[in-house]
Amino acid sequence: MEEDNNLDEVVKNIPIIKEMESNSKNFTKSKFPRSAKALTKYSLKLQYLSNSINLCKETGDYYSLCVLFRALIEHYFKHLYIYSRALREGNDDVGIEYYGKLNGHEDLCFLRSNISLNKKLTGKESIWSLDGDQDKGLDKIAQKFKINNILFYLKKGIGKNKKIRTISEDFFNKYSQYYSTLSSFVHGGPYAEKYMELYSKDETEKNSDLNYLFNEANLLTNQARENTSLFIELTMNEEPTINVTS
């Protein structure tokens, strides 16, 4: 009963999503509105994930917390990619790509998946062709938003001689390693099973890691929110200052 009361208290203290959503319209003030909108929406999605990670910590659900934390890292890196590109390029191209061709590419992938599955199940070829030049153009833009290409882009931005330094090498190495390590939890692999077996024998270590990952999730979520606010503030000006560090 006491555990239920504690969980109720945790739920009460989670940021109220409706309040956050009502305050997420500031992107219209930016002269790069699509990029600012994408950053704002990513900040909100990060908070959704962070809230659920909080609940996993309180219930001792280490497996689900790792799945969510890995997703949160990917969200954070994509947020940082949009933030970095918009400031480096000094335009709204990344936001236009995100809400334009990347959005179209998701629809294209849905159609390709359905056509492929239907062929496997029925043996029949589709009457639709999805290999035109326009579709290839969507594929090319979508590649920019693949996590490996995002990590490569962010890695290139490390260094004091860069015009905009948005990430440190230690920070990059730490979270890219987490992203790789936690892959087994997302895909249900044997590596994750080994972790769970170890934690079943050491509750203290498990709780320590739960708290650590929870704090890391809050750190990334808060940093993304702060970077979003900074981005909107910088791009409201006629000549934004772009020597940004974090």
Secondary structure, DSSP 8 states (H G I E B T S, - for coil): -HHHHHHHHHHHHS--HHHHHHT--GGGGSSSHHHHHHHHHHHHHHHHHHHHHHHHHHHT-HHHHHHHHHHHHHHHHHHHHHHHHHHHHTSSHHHHHHHTHHHHHHHHHHHHHHHHHHHHHH----S----SHHHHHHHHHHHHTSHHHHHHHHHHT-STTSS-----HHHHHHHHHHHHHTHHHHHT-HHHHHHHHHHHT-HHHHHHHHHHHHHHHHHHHHHHHHHHHHHHHHHHSSS-------
